[in-house]
């Protein structure tokens, strides 16, 4: 069997799982400022609390301090750090977990109009 065919066969299980787990696919982390990582949210999942919780579980180590800032990129701007203004204006949520304080919070941007108290 040719090496190319062996590679294709080896990749089939991974490719098959892409379509079934698309909702759980990792969101791009485009940079970090101090402890805070910058995460790009697919526009279709921007209001899906459960999607954020799945991403937080993937991105943050259990019982460790973790700071995430979430943004959409509806304009398709280049993903770079610092964020282009087109993305920086599209904040969706922030997640903060302090291991030292024993506290965690997911807060929504007021622009998301989620009717939750404490939006930013």
NORDA-V162598 format. One record per pair of residues at least 4 apart in sequence whose C-alpha atoms are under 8 Angstrom apart, sorted by sequence separation. I is the first residue (numbers start at 0). GAP is how many residues later the second one is. D is the distance in whole Angstrom. If there is no record, write none. Layout:
# NORDA-V162598
I&GAP&D  I&GAP&D
This chain:
# NORDA-V162598
0&4&7  1&4&6  2&4&6  3&4&6  4&4&6  5&4&6  6&4&6  7&4&6  10&4&6  11&4&6  12&4&6  13&4&7  14&4&8  15&4&7  16&4&6  17&4&6  20&4&6  31&4&6  32&4&6  40&4&7  41&4&6  47&4&7  48&4&6  49&4&6  50&4&6  51&4&6  52&4&6  53&4&6  54&4&6  55&4&6  56&4&7  59&4&7  72&4&7  78&4&7  79&4&7  82&4&6  83&4&6  84&4&6  85&4&7  86&4&8  97&4&6  98&4&7  107&4&7  108&4&8  109&4&7  0&5&7  31&5&4  32&5&8  40&5&6  56&5&8  59&5&8  60&5&8  78&5&8  82&5&6  96&5&7  97&5&5  30&6&6  31&6&6  44&6&7  59&6&6  77&6&8  96&6&6  97&6&6  107&6&7  17&7&8  29&7&8  30&7&5  76&7&7  95&7&8  96&7&4  28&8&7  29&8&6  30&8&8  95&8&5  96&8&7  107&8&7  28&9&6  29&9&6  76&9&7  94&9&7  95&9&5  109&9&5  28&10&4  29&10&7  76&10&7  94&10&6  95&10&7  107&10&8  108&10&5  109&10&6  27&11&6  28&11&6  74&11&7  94&11&4  106&11&7  107&11&5  108&11&5  26&12&6  27&12&5  74&12&8  93&12&6  94&12&6  106&12&6  107&12&7  26&13&6  27&13&8  72&13&7  73&13&8  92&13&7  93&13&5  106&13&7  26&14&6  72&14&5  92&14&5  93&14&7  26&15&7  71&15&6  92&15&4  93&15&8  70&16&7  91&16&6  92&16&5  70&17&7  72&17&7  91&17&5  71&18&5  90&18&6  70&19&5  71&19&7  91&19&7  70&20&4  71&20&7  90&20&8  91&20&6  69&21&6  70&21&5  68&22&8  69&22&6  70&22&7  69&23&5  68&24&6  69&24&6  68&25&5  45&26&7  67&26&6  68&26&7  23&27&7  66&27&8  67&27&5  22&28&7  26&28&7  66&28&6  67&28&7  25&29&7  38&29&7  40&29&6  42&29&6  65&29&8  66&29&5  23&30&7  35&30&7  36&30&6  37&30&6  38&30&6  39&30&6  40&30&6  41&30&6  42&30&7  65&30&6  66&30&6  23&31&7  34&31&7  35&31&5  36&31&5  37&31&5  38&31&5  39&31&5  40&31&5  41&31&8  42&31&6  64&31&8  65&31&5  25&32&8  34&32&6  35&32&5  36&32&6  37&32&6  38&32&6  39&32&5  40&32&7  64&32&5  65&32&7  35&33&7  37&33&8  39&33&7  63&33&7  64&33&5  63&34&7  64&34&5  63&35&5  64&35&8  62&36&6  45&46&7  29&49&6  30&49&7  29&50&6  30&50&6  29&51&6  30&51&8  46&65&7  46&67&8
